[in-house]
């Protein structure tokens, strides 16, 4: 049973200032950062006015790193040190790369840890390190544009990403110096960008075909809450496959072999990508490529032929749509909105086949390359606490633990993070001092052991408690999180029946502050937190022992202790008080044990005296059971 912190009635809370936050679409081919500025969400450009940042990183021998367009320029000239599409290998093991090594022109280094590394002139680098370089540039761009340090970000990931891939994304963000409010699925972010949370309830399909991944998500909006009915997709299917089909056709037409020429392969892929983009608007395009003194390629490719090349890939995405709808128990005609996400959805035959399957034209008003970042920025703005409190919720599990403050500024968690909601749980606490008639309950959220490392959600007072000795009261504290993610907390003292409660409003609770501290902090500080918790617990115990001893000495010390015994106890008490001034929990624990040992005879005499007082005027037989 924990001991609840006693505190005075609270002080007023200062007005909340606007916090800088951003949404990041960490894409396979391109990445973006967006933010809400003066109530308007917009993607943030670089100093040259360009929003899109190519997800390309180049390493040089002098430990120099370039990212984006400047790195992309060297993709054909220095392919082994210019890394692109690294998102495909995020969270993958060495064994996972067996099917991808032929598609990526890099030299992989096998490590005993099982984490793949790419060999560069600057040394081996992991996919996490490469991604962190992209995130660093986006962070710097946002902070320069917004004029201050970011409080936190929301980063989007494919809905089909597994735990390892999501954790790798978090690690990359941490390495880039970013505080991650939350990772959200790219399809969900797209639905938010279109404002579907403000529309009538119904089912939405989000068709996301990016450079390297495909996702289909079926969402249902109910009372402003997005419920993910089902998701499907392929983490190795995207526009890059279209590029490779064109590249293979070019090489076949030219009779070339690129197995030992990485520069030529990269150059062919670049030309293939340009060809694909041209065919989104034109029925035919010219292909010209020069390499060295001998290779001169001049070809023409028509849209119809290109569509035949990629037909199998598009059919595969439609098959995923059909399967995902079946899992959600939804028919195509039941879908109210279809959102197109990802640059590859600009391909006319992709949109045509999606429209044919669902029986209605998809939504494509927002730039499909920017829609995910825009939705992420809106969520980041809410999670930073800048929203109006009426925004939609995207919760289906509790993202961070919630609990109350206990003695020693410690957190007693009542509902753990990742608990499926709605949920209701209760725990019993007690008083700390004799005669205590009121208790302040401080509701907090987070994974750390100390209150100051967590988010304060609310406080309320339980008054009218019947005066009792310390530890006798039974206060039951109940936490309830409903389907909308709203938290309410109540407390009741059992013997007297007095109760109090508080509702944690969306603008101050779970929906806006749920990931104020990165979960990574709880892991990084786990050892320090345990030491701090041990110290706090020992200090609480020491204070209880000292308080009990003080009261006992005042009442019976003169009668039950000799001068020598009192001196021994006083020395042990001084040693404990000295230990409490330090930060060594184990020293305090040992000092408590020594004081308890020194006081054993005194405690025994007090107990005997109490028994004698109770027995006075009675016979033993009167207390025996019948």
Secondary structure, DSSP 4 states (H G I P E B T S, - for coil): -EEBPP-PPPPPPPPPPP--EEEEE--SSEEEEEEEETTEEEEPP-TTS---EE-EEEE-TTS-EEETHHHHTTTTTSTTTEEE-GGGGTT-BTGGGGGTTTTS---EE--TTSB-EE--TT--EEHHHHHHHHHHHHHHHHHHHHTS--SEEEEEE-TT--HHHHHHHHHHHHHTT--EEEEEEHHHHHHHHTTGGGS-SEEEEEEEE-SS-EEEEEEEEETTEEEEEEEEEETT-SHHHHHHHHHHHHHHHHT---TT-HHHHHHHHHHHHHHHHHTTT-SEEEEEEEETTTEEEEEEEEHHHHHHHHHHHHHHHHHHHHHHHHHHT--GGGEEEEEEESGGGGSHHHHHHHHHHHTSPPB--S-TTTHHHHHHHHHHHHHTT-S-S---B--SB-SS-EEEEETTTEEEEEE-TT-BSSEEEEEEEE-SSTT--EEEEEEEESSSSBGGGSEEEEEEEEE-PPP--TT---EEEEEEE-TT--EEEEEEETTT--EEEEEE-TTTSHHHHTTSS-HHHHHHTHHHHHHHHHHHHHHHHHHHHHHHHHHHIIIIIHHH--HHHHHHHHHHHHHHHHHHTSS-HHHHHHHHHHHHHHTHHHHHHHHHHHHHHHHTT--GGGGS--
